[in-house]
């Protein structure tokens, strides 16, 4: 998995802490460990089979907050 971090443009820096991009060219399971840091988050994901959250086995939408 390739991970990139981008600093937001000055125009949106007051509401955007950082932009993280995760890319993987694999069909195996990927674990993303997110944690509460006091900032709301938005996630966009594009996969062939969607994203499944475990252990609840909940299928996530393409875009969620």
PDBQT receptor file of N, H, CA, C and O in Angstrom, charges set to zero:
ATOM      1  N   UNK A   1       0.846  -1.169   0.000  1.00  0.00    +0.000 N 
ATOM      2  CA  UNK A   1       0.000   0.000   0.000  1.00  0.00    +0.000 C 
ATOM      3  C   UNK A   1       0.893   1.234   0.000  1.00  0.00    +0.000 C 
ATOM      4  O   UNK A   1       1.877   1.306   0.735  1.00  0.00    +0.000 OA
ATOM      5  N   UNK A   2       0.539   2.188  -0.822  1.00  0.00    +0.000 N 
ATOM      6  H   UNK A   2      -0.262   2.130  -1.419  1.00  0.00    +0.000 HD
ATOM      7  CA  UNK A   2       1.242   3.465  -0.901  1.00  0.00    +0.000 C 
ATOM      8  C   UNK A   2       0.424   4.505  -0.156  1.00  0.00    +0.000 C 
ATOM      9  O   UNK A   2      -0.776   4.637  -0.395  1.00  0.00    +0.000 OA
ATOM     10  N   UNK A   3       1.058   5.241   0.738  1.00  0.00    +0.000 N 
ATOM     11  H   UNK A   3       2.033   5.134   0.932  1.00  0.00    +0.000 HD
ATOM     12  CA  UNK A   3       0.386   6.270   1.522  1.00  0.00    +0.000 C 
ATOM     13  C   UNK A   3       1.020   7.623   1.226  1.00  0.00    +0.000 C 
ATOM     14  O   UNK A   3       2.243   7.758   1.228  1.00  0.00    +0.000 OA
ATOM     15  N   UNK A   4       0.184   8.622   0.972  1.00  0.00    +0.000 N 
ATOM     16  H   UNK A   4      -0.810   8.513   0.970  1.00  0.00    +0.000 HD
ATOM     17  CA  UNK A   4       0.660   9.986   0.742  1.00  0.00    +0.000 C 
ATOM     18  C   UNK A   4      -0.115  10.934   1.643  1.00  0.00    +0.000 C 
ATOM     19  O   UNK A   4      -1.308  10.740   1.879  1.00  0.00    +0.000 OA
ATOM     20  N   UNK A   5       0.561  11.958   2.145  1.00  0.00    +0.000 N 
ATOM     21  H   UNK A   5       1.530  12.116   1.954  1.00  0.00    +0.000 HD
ATOM     22  CA  UNK A   5      -0.075  12.994   2.953  1.00  0.00    +0.000 C 
ATOM     23  C   UNK A   5       0.145  14.332   2.270  1.00  0.00    +0.000 C 
ATOM     24  O   UNK A   5       1.266  14.660   1.879  1.00  0.00    +0.000 OA
ATOM     25  N   UNK A   6      -0.920  15.101   2.126  1.00  0.00    +0.000 N 
ATOM     26  H   UNK A   6      -1.830  14.834   2.443  1.00  0.00    +0.000 HD
ATOM     27  CA  UNK A   6      -0.845  16.408   1.490  1.00  0.00    +0.000 C 
ATOM     28  C   UNK A   6      -1.303  17.477   2.473  1.00  0.00    +0.000 C 
ATOM     29  O   UNK A   6      -2.237  17.261   3.245  1.00  0.00    +0.000 OA
ATOM     30  N   UNK A   7      -0.660  18.600   2.442  1.00  0.00    +0.000 N 
ATOM     31  H   UNK A   7       0.098  18.776   1.815  1.00  0.00    +0.000 HD
ATOM     32  CA  UNK A   7      -1.077  19.755   3.232  1.00  0.00    +0.000 C 
ATOM     33  C   UNK A   7      -2.144  20.494   2.431  1.00  0.00    +0.000 C 
ATOM     34  O   UNK A   7      -1.999  20.666   1.221  1.00  0.00    +0.000 OA
ATOM     35  N   UNK A   8      -3.206  20.927   3.088  1.00  0.00    +0.000 N 
ATOM     36  H   UNK A   8      -3.323  20.787   4.071  1.00  0.00    +0.000 HD
ATOM     37  CA  UNK A   8      -4.270  21.622   2.361  1.00  0.00    +0.000 C 
ATOM     38  C   UNK A   8      -3.834  23.007   1.885  1.00  0.00    +0.000 C 
ATOM     39  O   UNK A   8      -2.919  23.612   2.445  1.00  0.00    +0.000 OA
ATOM     40  N   UNK A   9      -4.489  23.487   0.864  1.00  0.00    +0.000 N 
ATOM     41  H   UNK A   9      -5.232  22.996   0.408  1.00  0.00    +0.000 HD
ATOM     42  CA  UNK A   9      -4.269  24.840   0.371  1.00  0.00    +0.000 C 
ATOM     43  C   UNK A   9      -4.622  25.824   1.493  1.00  0.00    +0.000 C 
ATOM     44  O   UNK A   9      -5.478  25.535   2.329  1.00  0.00    +0.000 OA
ATOM     45  N   UNK A  10      -3.968  26.972   1.505  1.00  0.00    +0.000 N 
ATOM     46  H   UNK A  10      -3.273  27.206   0.826  1.00  0.00    +0.000 HD
ATOM     47  CA  UNK A  10      -4.207  27.981   2.548  1.00  0.00    +0.000 C 
ATOM     48  C   UNK A  10      -5.677  28.387   2.646  1.00  0.00    +0.000 C 
ATOM     49  O   UNK A  10      -6.156  28.739   3.724  1.00  0.00    +0.000 OA
ATOM     50  N   UNK A  11      -6.392  28.337   1.517  1.00  0.00    +0.000 N 
ATOM     51  H   UNK A  11      -6.002  28.051   0.641  1.00  0.00    +0.000 HD
ATOM     52  CA  UNK A  11      -7.793  28.756   1.494  1.00  0.00    +0.000 C 
ATOM     53  C   UNK A  11      -8.689  27.847   2.330  1.00  0.00    +0.000 C 
ATOM     54  O   UNK A  11      -9.731  28.287   2.816  1.00  0.00    +0.000 OA
ATOM     55  N   UNK A  12      -8.297  26.581   2.502  1.00  0.00    +0.000 N 
ATOM     56  H   UNK A  12      -7.451  26.223   2.107  1.00  0.00    +0.000 HD
ATOM     57  CA  UNK A  12      -9.130  25.645   3.260  1.00  0.00    +0.000 C 
ATOM     58  C   UNK A  12      -8.432  25.111   4.514  1.00  0.00    +0.000 C 
ATOM     59  O   UNK A  12      -8.984  24.262   5.214  1.00  0.00    +0.000 OA
ATOM     60  N   UNK A  13      -7.240  25.595   4.796  1.00  0.00    +0.000 N 
ATOM     61  H   UNK A  13      -6.792  26.285   4.227  1.00  0.00    +0.000 HD
ATOM     62  CA  UNK A  13      -6.458  25.079   5.926  1.00  0.00    +0.000 C 
ATOM     63  C   UNK A  13      -7.144  25.292   7.278  1.00  0.00    +0.000 C 
ATOM     64  O   UNK A  13      -6.852  24.575   8.235  1.00  0.00    +0.000 OA
ATOM     65  N   UNK A  14      -8.037  26.256   7.365  1.00  0.00    +0.000 N 
ATOM     66  H   UNK A  14      -8.274  26.839   6.588  1.00  0.00    +0.000 HD
ATOM     67  CA  UNK A  14      -8.711  26.504   8.642  1.00  0.00    +0.000 C 
ATOM     68  C   UNK A  14      -9.773  25.436   8.942  1.00  0.00    +0.000 C 
ATOM     69  O   UNK A  14     -10.234  25.335  10.079  1.00  0.00    +0.000 OA
ATOM     70  N   UNK A  15     -10.166  24.642   7.943  1.00  0.00    +0.000 N 
ATOM     71  H   UNK A  15      -9.792  24.724   7.019  1.00  0.00    +0.000 HD
ATOM     72  CA  UNK A  15     -11.137  23.571   8.181  1.00  0.00    +0.000 C 
ATOM     73  C   UNK A  15     -10.614  22.182   7.787  1.00  0.00    +0.000 C 
ATOM     74  O   UNK A  15     -11.249  21.176   8.104  1.00  0.00    +0.000 OA
ATOM     75  N   UNK A  16      -9.471  22.115   7.104  1.00  0.00    +0.000 N 
ATOM     76  H   UNK A  16      -8.955  22.932   6.847  1.00  0.00    +0.000 HD
ATOM     77  CA  UNK A  16      -8.907  20.831   6.673  1.00  0.00    +0.000 C 
ATOM     78  C   UNK A  16      -7.537  20.665   7.307  1.00  0.00    +0.000 C 
ATOM     79  O   UNK A  16      -6.627  21.451   7.047  1.00  0.00    +0.000 OA
ATOM     80  N   UNK A  17      -7.390  19.636   8.143  1.00  0.00    +0.000 N 
ATOM     81  H   UNK A  17      -8.130  18.998   8.355  1.00  0.00    +0.000 HD
ATOM     82  CA  UNK A  17      -6.120  19.380   8.812  1.00  0.00    +0.000 C 
ATOM     83  C   UNK A  17      -5.103  18.795   7.847  1.00  0.00    +0.000 C 
ATOM     84  O   UNK A  17      -3.975  19.282   7.766  1.00  0.00    +0.000 OA
ATOM     85  N   UNK A  18      -5.484  17.761   7.119  1.00  0.00    +0.000 N 
ATOM     86  H   UNK A  18      -6.400  17.365   7.185  1.00  0.00    +0.000 HD
ATOM     87  CA  UNK A  18      -4.597  17.118   6.156  1.00  0.00    +0.000 C 
ATOM     88  C   UNK A  18      -5.400  16.264   5.196  1.00  0.00    +0.000 C 
ATOM     89  O   UNK A  18      -6.564  15.949   5.446  1.00  0.00    +0.000 OA
ATOM     90  N   UNK A  19      -4.768  15.897   4.100  1.00  0.00    +0.000 N 
ATOM     91  H   UNK A  19      -3.822  16.153   3.897  1.00  0.00    +0.000 HD
ATOM     92  CA  UNK A  19      -5.384  15.041   3.093  1.00  0.00    +0.000 C 
ATOM     93  C   UNK A  19      -4.522  13.794   2.990  1.00  0.00    +0.000 C 
ATOM     94  O   UNK A  19      -3.334  13.878   2.681  1.00  0.00    +0.000 OA
ATOM     95  N   UNK A  20      -5.120  12.640   3.250  1.00  0.00    +0.000 N 
ATOM     96  H   UNK A  20      -6.085  12.572   3.502  1.00  0.00    +0.000 HD
ATOM     97  CA  UNK A  20      -4.398  11.374   3.209  1.00  0.00    +0.000 C 
ATOM     98  C   UNK A  20      -4.893  10.563   2.024  1.00  0.00    +0.000 C 
ATOM     99  O   UNK A  20      -6.097  10.460   1.793  1.00  0.00    +0.000 OA
ATOM    100  N   UNK A  21      -3.954   9.983   1.269  1.00  0.00    +0.000 N 
ATOM    101  H   UNK A  21      -2.975  10.067   1.457  1.00  0.00    +0.000 HD
ATOM    102  CA  UNK A  21      -4.305   9.149   0.129  1.00  0.00    +0.000 C 
ATOM    103  C   UNK A  21      -3.658   7.790   0.338  1.00  0.00    +0.000 C 
ATOM    104  O   UNK A  21      -2.446   7.689   0.528  1.00  0.00    +0.000 OA
ATOM    105  N   UNK A  22      -4.487   6.733   0.302  1.00  0.00    +0.000 N 
ATOM    106  H   UNK A  22      -5.472   6.814   0.148  1.00  0.00    +0.000 HD
ATOM    107  CA  UNK A  22      -4.015   5.361   0.419  1.00  0.00    +0.000 C 
ATOM    108  C   UNK A  22      -4.308   4.663  -0.901  1.00  0.00    +0.000 C 
ATOM    109  O   UNK A  22      -5.447   4.678  -1.369  1.00  0.00    +0.000 OA
ATOM    110  N   UNK A  23      -3.291   4.050  -1.508  1.00  0.00    +0.000 N 
ATOM    111  H   UNK A  23      -2.366   4.038  -1.128  1.00  0.00    +0.000 HD
ATOM    112  CA  UNK A  23      -3.488   3.309  -2.752  1.00  0.00    +0.000 C 
ATOM    113  C   UNK A  23      -2.957   1.908  -2.589  1.00  0.00    +0.000 C 
ATOM    114  O   UNK A  23      -1.867   1.700  -2.056  1.00  0.00    +0.000 OA
ATOM    115  N   UNK A  24      -3.737   0.943  -3.053  1.00  0.00    +0.000 N 
ATOM    116  H   UNK A  24      -4.622   1.112  -3.486  1.00  0.00    +0.000 HD
ATOM    117  CA  UNK A  24      -3.309  -0.449  -2.988  1.00  0.00    +0.000 C 
ATOM    118  C   UNK A  24      -3.737  -1.154  -4.267  1.00  0.00    +0.000 C 
ATOM    119  O   UNK A  24      -4.890  -1.039  -4.682  1.00  0.00    +0.000 OA
ATOM    120  N   UNK A  25      -2.826  -1.879  -4.891  1.00  0.00    +0.000 N 
ATOM    121  H   UNK A  25      -1.889  -1.972  -4.554  1.00  0.00    +0.000 HD
ATOM    122  CA  UNK A  25      -3.129  -2.665  -6.086  1.00  0.00    +0.000 C 
ATOM    123  C   UNK A  25      -3.207  -4.134  -5.709  1.00  0.00    +0.000 C 
ATOM    124  O   UNK A  25      -2.519  -4.976  -6.286  1.00  0.00    +0.000 OA
ATOM    125  N   UNK A  26      -4.046  -4.427  -4.742  1.00  0.00    +0.000 N 
ATOM    126  H   UNK A  26      -4.605  -3.744  -4.273  1.00  0.00    +0.000 HD
ATOM    127  CA  UNK A  26      -4.132  -5.795  -4.254  1.00  0.00    +0.000 C 
ATOM    128  C   UNK A  26      -5.574  -6.168  -3.959  1.00  0.00    +0.000 C 
ATOM    129  O   UNK A  26      -6.414  -5.304  -3.710  1.00  0.00    +0.000 OA
ATOM    130  N   UNK A  27      -5.844  -7.431  -3.989  1.00  0.00    +0.000 N 
ATOM    131  H   UNK A  27      -5.161  -8.134  -4.192  1.00  0.00    +0.000 HD
ATOM    132  CA  UNK A  27      -7.182  -7.899  -3.638  1.00  0.00    +0.000 C 
ATOM    133  C   UNK A  27      -7.218  -8.413  -2.207  1.00  0.00    +0.000 C 
ATOM    134  O   UNK A  27      -8.263  -8.850  -1.726  1.00  0.00    +0.000 OA
ATOM    135  N   UNK A  28      -6.079  -8.361  -1.529  1.00  0.00    +0.000 N 
ATOM    136  H   UNK A  28      -5.230  -8.006  -1.921  1.00  0.00    +0.000 HD
ATOM    137  CA  UNK A  28      -6.047  -8.834  -0.150  1.00  0.00    +0.000 C 
ATOM    138  C   UNK A  28      -6.624  -7.774   0.791  1.00  0.00    +0.000 C 
ATOM    139  O   UNK A  28      -6.833  -6.625   0.401  1.00  0.00    +0.000 OA
ATOM    140  N   UNK A  29      -6.873  -8.177   2.015  1.00  0.00    +0.000 N 
ATOM    141  H   UNK A  29      -6.703  -9.110   2.332  1.00  0.00    +0.000 HD
ATOM    142  CA  UNK A  29      -7.455  -7.296   3.019  1.00  0.00    +0.000 C 
ATOM    143  C   UNK A  29      -6.467  -6.206   3.427  1.00  0.00    +0.000 C 
ATOM    144  O   UNK A  29      -5.285  -6.480   3.632  1.00  0.00    +0.000 OA
ATOM    145  N   UNK A  30      -6.945  -4.986   3.542  1.00  0.00    +0.000 N 
ATOM    146  H   UNK A  30      -7.905  -4.763   3.375  1.00  0.00    +0.000 HD
ATOM    147  CA  UNK A  30      -6.140  -3.863   3.996  1.00  0.00    +0.000 C 
ATOM    148  C   UNK A  30      -6.731  -3.344   5.295  1.00  0.00    +0.000 C 
ATOM    149  O   UNK A  30      -7.941  -3.145   5.398  1.00  0.00    +0.000 OA
ATOM    150  N   UNK A  31      -5.883  -3.126   6.280  1.00  0.00    +0.000 N 
ATOM    151  H   UNK A  31      -4.899  -3.288   6.196  1.00  0.00    +0.000 HD
ATOM    152  CA  UNK A  31      -6.332  -2.628   7.572  1.00  0.00    +0.000 C 
ATOM    153  C   UNK A  31      -5.951  -1.155   7.681  1.00  0.00    +0.000 C 
ATOM    154  O   UNK A  31      -4.776  -0.802   7.587  1.00  0.00    +0.000 OA
ATOM    155  N   UNK A  32      -6.943  -0.307   7.879  1.00  0.00    +0.000 N 
ATOM    156  H   UNK A  32      -7.898  -0.594   7.955  1.00  0.00    +0.000 HD
ATOM    157  CA  UNK A  32      -6.705   1.120   8.074  1.00  0.00    +0.000 C 
ATOM    158  C   UNK A  32      -7.045   1.443   9.518  1.00  0.00    +0.000 C 
ATOM    159  O   UNK A  32      -8.199   1.327   9.930  1.00  0.00    +0.000 OA
ATOM    160  N   UNK A  33      -6.057   1.843  10.275  1.00  0.00    +0.000 N 
ATOM    161  H   UNK A  33      -5.119   1.937   9.940  1.00  0.00    +0.000 HD
ATOM    162  CA  UNK A  33      -6.270   2.151  11.690  1.00  0.00    +0.000 C 
ATOM    163  C   UNK A  33      -6.473   3.648  11.866  1.00  0.00    +0.000 C 
ATOM    164  O   UNK A  33      -5.518   4.423  11.823  1.00  0.00    +0.000 OA
ATOM    165  N   UNK A  34      -7.713   4.045  12.061  1.00  0.00    +0.000 N 
ATOM    166  H   UNK A  34      -8.490   3.415  12.095  1.00  0.00    +0.000 HD
ATOM    167  CA  UNK A  34      -8.033   5.440  12.298  1.00  0.00    +0.000 C 
ATOM    168  C   UNK A  34      -8.312   5.634  13.777  1.00  0.00    +0.000 C 
ATOM    169  O   UNK A  34      -8.705   4.698  14.474  1.00  0.00    +0.000 OA
ATOM    170  N   UNK A  35      -8.108   6.840  14.245  1.00  0.00    +0.000 N 
ATOM    171  H   UNK A  35      -7.789   7.600  13.680  1.00  0.00    +0.000 HD
ATOM    172  CA  UNK A  35      -8.320   7.115  15.661  1.00  0.00    +0.000 C 
ATOM    173  C   UNK A  35      -8.932   8.497  15.811  1.00  0.00    +0.000 C 
ATOM    174  O   UNK A  35      -8.782   9.352  14.939  1.00  0.00    +0.000 OA
ATOM    175  N   UNK A  36      -9.613   8.704  16.911  1.00  0.00    +0.000 N 
ATOM    176  H   UNK A  36      -9.734   8.009  17.620  1.00  0.00    +0.000 HD
ATOM    177  CA  UNK A  36     -10.237   9.995  17.182  1.00  0.00    +0.000 C 
ATOM    178  C   UNK A  36      -9.168  11.028  17.512  1.00  0.00    +0.000 C 
ATOM    179  O   UNK A  36      -8.366  10.824  18.423  1.00  0.00    +0.000 OA
ATOM    180  N   UNK A  37      -9.154  12.138  16.773  1.00  0.00    +0.000 N 
ATOM    181  H   UNK A  37      -9.806  12.304  16.033  1.00  0.00    +0.000 HD
ATOM    182  CA  UNK A  37      -8.189  13.205  17.033  1.00  0.00    +0.000 C 
ATOM    183  C   UNK A  37      -8.867  14.554  17.231  1.00  0.00    +0.000 C 
ATOM    184  O   UNK A  37      -8.198  15.586  17.279  1.00  0.00    +0.000 OA
ATOM    185  N   UNK A  38     -10.188  14.548  17.344  1.00  0.00    +0.000 N 
ATOM    186  H   UNK A  38     -10.731  13.710  17.305  1.00  0.00    +0.000 HD
ATOM    187  CA  UNK A  38     -10.914  15.797  17.553  1.00  0.00    +0.000 C 
ATOM    188  C   UNK A  38     -11.341  16.479  16.273  1.00  0.00    +0.000 C 
ATOM    189  O   UNK A  38     -12.050  17.484  16.323  1.00  0.00    +0.000 OA
ATOM    190  N   UNK A  39     -10.925  15.957  15.116  1.00  0.00    +0.000 N 
ATOM    191  H   UNK A  39     -10.349  15.140  15.076  1.00  0.00    +0.000 HD
ATOM    192  CA  UNK A  39     -11.298  16.527  13.829  1.00  0.00    +0.000 C 
ATOM    193  C   UNK A  39     -12.306  15.605  13.154  1.00  0.00    +0.000 C 
ATOM    194  O   UNK A  39     -12.144  14.385  13.179  1.00  0.00    +0.000 OA
ATOM    195  N   UNK A  40     -13.356  16.182  12.545  1.00  0.00    +0.000 N 
ATOM    196  H   UNK A  40     -13.488  17.173  12.524  1.00  0.00    +0.000 HD
ATOM    197  CA  UNK A  40     -14.248  15.331  11.767  1.00  0.00    +0.000 C 
ATOM    198  C   UNK A  40     -13.508  14.828  10.533  1.00  0.00    +0.000 C 
ATOM    199  O   UNK A  40     -12.547  15.455  10.087  1.00  0.00    +0.000 OA
ATOM    200  N   UNK A  41     -13.941  13.726   9.991  1.00  0.00    +0.000 N 
ATOM    201  H   UNK A  41     -14.722  13.217  10.353  1.00  0.00    +0.000 HD
ATOM    202  CA  UNK A  41     -13.271  13.170   8.820  1.00  0.00    +0.000 C 
ATOM    203  C   UNK A  41     -14.257  12.861   7.713  1.00  0.00    +0.000 C 
ATOM    204  O   UNK A  41     -15.439  12.623   7.964  1.00  0.00    +0.000 OA
ATOM    205  N   UNK A  42     -13.761  12.866   6.485  1.00  0.00    +0.000 N 
ATOM    206  H   UNK A  42     -12.801  13.059   6.281  1.00  0.00    +0.000 HD
ATOM    207  CA  UNK A  42     -14.552  12.490   5.334  1.00  0.00    +0.000 C 
ATOM    208  C   UNK A  42     -13.715  11.481   4.558  1.00  0.00    +0.000 C 
ATOM    209  O   UNK A  42     -12.507  11.658   4.405  1.00  0.00    +0.000 OA
ATOM    210  N   UNK A  43     -14.352  10.431   4.072  1.00  0.00    +0.000 N 
ATOM    211  H   UNK A  43     -15.334  10.288   4.197  1.00  0.00    +0.000 HD
ATOM    212  CA  UNK A  43     -13.608   9.413   3.344  1.00  0.00    +0.000 C 
ATOM    213  C   UNK A  43     -14.303   9.093   2.039  1.00  0.00    +0.000 C 
ATOM    214  O   UNK A  43     -15.515   8.884   1.993  1.00  0.00    +0.000 OA
ATOM    215  N   UNK A  44     -13.514   9.058   0.981  1.00  0.00    +0.000 N 
ATOM    216  H   UNK A  44     -12.529   9.228   1.018  1.00  0.00    +0.000 HD
ATOM    217  CA  UNK A  44     -13.983   8.621  -0.331  1.00  0.00    +0.000 C 
ATOM    218  C   UNK A  44     -13.180   7.380  -0.661  1.00  0.00    +0.000 C 
ATOM    219  O   UNK A  44     -11.954   7.387  -0.558  1.00  0.00    +0.000 OA
ATOM    220  N   UNK A  45     -13.859   6.315  -1.057  1.00  0.00    +0.000 N 
ATOM    221  H   UNK A  45     -14.856   6.309  -1.141  1.00  0.00    +0.000 HD
ATOM    222  CA  UNK A  45     -13.141   5.102  -1.415  1.00  0.00    +0.000 C 
ATOM    223  C   UNK A  45     -13.661   4.574  -2.730  1.00  0.00    +0.000 C 
ATOM    224  O   UNK A  45     -14.863   4.598  -2.992  1.00  0.00    +0.000 OA
ATOM    225  N   UNK A  46     -12.751   4.100  -3.552  1.00  0.00    +0.000 N 
ATOM    226  H   UNK A  46     -11.774   4.081  -3.339  1.00  0.00    +0.000 HD
ATOM    227  CA  UNK A  46     -13.114   3.552  -4.854  1.00  0.00    +0.000 C 
ATOM    228  C   UNK A  46     -12.491   2.167  -4.967  1.00  0.00    +0.000 C 
ATOM    229  O   UNK A  46     -11.273   2.030  -5.087  1.00  0.00    +0.000 OA
ATOM    230  N   UNK A  47     -13.333   1.151  -4.929  1.00  0.00    +0.000 N 
ATOM    231  H   UNK A  47     -14.322   1.263  -4.832  1.00  0.00    +0.000 HD
ATOM    232  CA  UNK A  47     -12.863  -0.228  -5.038  1.00  0.00    +0.000 C 
ATOM    233  C   UNK A  47     -13.821  -1.016  -5.917  1.00  0.00    +0.000 C 
ATOM    234  O   UNK A  47     -14.961  -0.605  -6.133  1.00  0.00    +0.000 OA
ATOM    235  N   UNK A  48     -13.357  -2.139  -6.417  1.00  0.00    +0.000 N 
ATOM    236  H   UNK A  48     -12.431  -2.473  -6.242  1.00  0.00    +0.000 HD
ATOM    237  CA  UNK A  48     -14.213  -2.986  -7.245  1.00  0.00    +0.000 C 
ATOM    238  C   UNK A  48     -15.325  -3.629  -6.429  1.00  0.00    +0.000 C 
ATOM    239  O   UNK A  48     -16.453  -3.762  -6.904  1.00  0.00    +0.000 OA
ATOM    240  N   UNK A  49     -15.004  -4.031  -5.191  1.00  0.00    +0.000 N 
ATOM    241  H   UNK A  49     -14.087  -3.923  -4.806  1.00  0.00    +0.000 HD
ATOM    242  CA  UNK A  49     -15.965  -4.772  -4.377  1.00  0.00    +0.000 C 
ATOM    243  C   UNK A  49     -16.485  -3.997  -3.178  1.00  0.00    +0.000 C 
ATOM    244  O   UNK A  49     -17.156  -4.574  -2.323  1.00  0.00    +0.000 OA
ATOM    245  N   UNK A  50     -16.194  -2.705  -3.094  1.00  0.00    +0.000 N 
ATOM    246  H   UNK A  50     -15.649  -2.236  -3.789  1.00  0.00    +0.000 HD
ATOM    247  CA  UNK A  50     -16.645  -1.912  -1.966  1.00  0.00    +0.000 C 
ATOM    248  C   UNK A  50     -15.764  -2.108  -0.747  1.00  0.00    +0.000 C 
ATOM    249  O   UNK A  50     -14.743  -2.794  -0.806  1.00  0.00    +0.000 OA
ATOM    250  N   UNK A  51     -16.168  -1.501   0.354  1.00  0.00    +0.000 N 
ATOM    251  H   UNK A  51     -16.997  -0.944   0.402  1.00  0.00    +0.000 HD
ATOM    252  CA  UNK A  51     -15.394  -1.556   1.588  1.00  0.00    +0.000 C 
ATOM    253  C   UNK A  51     -16.251  -2.183   2.674  1.00  0.00    +0.000 C 
ATOM    254  O   UNK A  51     -17.412  -1.817   2.856  1.00  0.00    +0.000 OA
ATOM    255  N   UNK A  52     -15.667  -3.125   3.388  1.00  0.00    +0.000 N 
ATOM    256  H   UNK A  52     -14.724  -3.422   3.241  1.00  0.00    +0.000 HD
ATOM    257  CA  UNK A  52     -16.363  -3.842   4.439  1.00  0.00    +0.000 C 
ATOM    258  C   UNK A  52     -15.671  -3.563   5.764  1.00  0.00    +0.000 C 
ATOM    259  O   UNK A  52     -14.463  -3.763   5.896  1.00  0.00    +0.000 OA
ATOM    260  N   UNK A  53     -16.446  -3.097   6.755  1.00  0.00    +0.000 N 
ATOM    261  H   UNK A  53     -17.427  -2.934   6.648  1.00  0.00    +0.000 HD
ATOM    262  CA  UNK A  53     -15.897  -2.815   8.082  1.00  0.00    +0.000 C 
ATOM    263  C   UNK A  53     -16.108  -4.038   8.962  1.00  0.00    +0.000 C 
ATOM    264  O   UNK A  53     -17.204  -4.592   9.039  1.00  0.00    +0.000 OA
ATOM    265  N   UNK A  54     -15.039  -4.440   9.615  1.00  0.00    +0.000 N 
ATOM    266  H   UNK A  54     -14.148  -3.990   9.552  1.00  0.00    +0.000 HD
ATOM    267  CA  UNK A  54     -15.110  -5.603  10.498  1.00  0.00    +0.000 C 
ATOM    268  C   UNK A  54     -14.945  -5.178  11.932  1.00  0.00    +0.000 C 
ATOM    269  O   UNK A  54     -14.292  -4.157  12.146  1.00  0.00    +0.000 OA
ATOM    270  N   UNK A  55     -15.449  -5.830  12.912  1.00  0.00    +0.000 N 
ATOM    271  H   UNK A  55     -15.980  -6.659  12.739  1.00  0.00    +0.000 HD
ATOM    272  CA  UNK A  55     -16.081  -7.144  12.885  1.00  0.00    +0.000 C 
ATOM    273  C   UNK A  55     -17.579  -7.085  12.595  1.00  0.00    +0.000 C 
ATOM    274  O   UNK A  55     -18.237  -8.126  12.607  1.00  0.00    +0.000 OA
ATOM    275  N   UNK A  56     -18.137  -5.906  12.335  1.00  0.00    +0.000 N 
ATOM    276  H   UNK A  56     -17.602  -5.061  12.325  1.00  0.00    +0.000 HD
ATOM    277  CA  UNK A  56     -19.584  -5.787  12.118  1.00  0.00    +0.000 C 
ATOM    278  C   UNK A  56     -20.024  -6.277  10.735  1.00  0.00    +0.000 C 
ATOM    279  O   UNK A  56     -21.216  -6.482  10.506  1.00  0.00    +0.000 OA
ATOM    280  N   UNK A  57     -19.089  -6.464   9.825  1.00  0.00    +0.000 N 
ATOM    281  H   UNK A  57     -18.121  -6.298  10.011  1.00  0.00    +0.000 HD
ATOM    282  CA  UNK A  57     -19.383  -6.864   8.435  1.00  0.00    +0.000 C 
ATOM    283  C   UNK A  57     -20.343  -5.880   7.781  1.00  0.00    +0.000 C 
ATOM    284  O   UNK A  57     -21.276  -6.270   7.078  1.00  0.00    +0.000 OA
ATOM    285  N   UNK A  58     -20.095  -4.591   8.027  1.00  0.00    +0.000 N 
ATOM    286  H   UNK A  58     -19.338  -4.274   8.598  1.00  0.00    +0.000 HD
ATOM    287  CA  UNK A  58     -20.936  -3.527   7.491  1.00  0.00    +0.000 C 
ATOM    288  C   UNK A  58     -20.327  -3.011   6.195  1.00  0.00    +0.000 C 
ATOM    289  O   UNK A  58     -19.149  -2.659   6.150  1.00  0.00    +0.000 OA
ATOM    290  N   UNK A  59     -21.130  -2.968   5.150  1.00  0.00    +0.000 N 
ATOM    291  H   UNK A  59     -22.088  -3.254   5.186  1.00  0.00    +0.000 HD
ATOM    292  CA  UNK A  59     -20.688  -2.449   3.865  1.00  0.00    +0.000 C 
ATOM    293  C   UNK A  59     -20.795  -0.927   3.902  1.00  0.00    +0.000 C 
ATOM    294  O   UNK A  59     -21.856  -0.390   4.219  1.00  0.00    +0.000 OA
ATOM    295  N   UNK A  60     -19.711  -0.231   3.582  1.00  0.00    +0.000 N 
ATOM    296  H   UNK A  60     -18.849  -0.667   3.324  1.00  0.00    +0.000 HD
ATOM    297  CA  UNK A  60     -19.674   1.230   3.654  1.00  0.00    +0.000 C 
ATOM    298  C   UNK A  60     -19.997   1.852   2.294  1.00  0.00    +0.000 C 
ATOM    299  O   UNK A  60     -19.684   1.270   1.255  1.00  0.00    +0.000 OA
ATOM    300  N   UNK A  61     -20.622   3.033   2.299  1.00  0.00    +0.000 N 
ATOM    301  H   UNK A  61     -20.876   3.505   3.143  1.00  0.00    +0.000 HD
ATOM    302  CA  UNK A  61     -20.879   3.732   1.042  1.00  0.00    +0.000 C 
ATOM    303  C   UNK A  61     -19.576   4.292   0.464  1.00  0.00    +0.000 C 
ATOM    304  O   UNK A  61     -18.543   4.312   1.134  1.00  0.00    +0.000 OA
ATOM    305  N   UNK A  62     -19.642   4.746  -0.789  1.00  0.00    +0.000 N 
ATOM    306  H   UNK A  62     -20.481   4.730  -1.333  1.00  0.00    +0.000 HD
ATOM    307  CA  UNK A  62     -18.456   5.283  -1.459  1.00  0.00    +0.000 C 
ATOM    308  C   UNK A  62     -17.937   6.536  -0.757  1.00  0.00    +0.000 C 
ATOM    309  O   UNK A  62     -16.724   6.731  -0.677  1.00  0.00    +0.000 OA
ATOM    310  N   UNK A  63     -18.817   7.378  -0.255  1.00  0.00    +0.000 N 
ATOM    311  H   UNK A  63     -19.802   7.219  -0.320  1.00  0.00    +0.000 HD
ATOM    312  CA  UNK A  63     -18.440   8.613   0.424  1.00  0.00    +0.000 C 
ATOM    313  C   UNK A  63     -19.157   8.670   1.766  1.00  0.00    +0.000 C 
ATOM    314  O   UNK A  63     -20.378   8.529   1.836  1.00  0.00    +0.000 OA
ATOM    315  N   UNK A  64     -18.384   8.880   2.831  1.00  0.00    +0.000 N 
ATOM    316  H   UNK A  64     -17.392   8.995   2.773  1.00  0.00    +0.000 HD
ATOM    317  CA  UNK A  64     -19.006   8.980   4.140  1.00  0.00    +0.000 C 
ATOM    318  C   UNK A  64     -18.198   9.901   5.048  1.00  0.00    +0.000 C 
ATOM    319  O   UNK A  64     -17.015  10.150   4.816  1.00  0.00    +0.000 OA
ATOM    320  N   UNK A  65     -18.867  10.404   6.093  1.00  0.00    +0.000 N 
ATOM    321  H   UNK A  65     -19.829  10.203   6.281  1.00  0.00    +0.000 HD
ATOM    322  CA  UNK A  65     -18.240  11.317   7.055  1.00  0.00    +0.000 C 
ATOM    323  C   UNK A  65     -18.151  10.614   8.390  1.00  0.00    +0.000 C 
ATOM    324  O   UNK A  65     -17.656  11.189   9.359  1.00  0.00    +0.000 OA
TER     325      UNK A  65
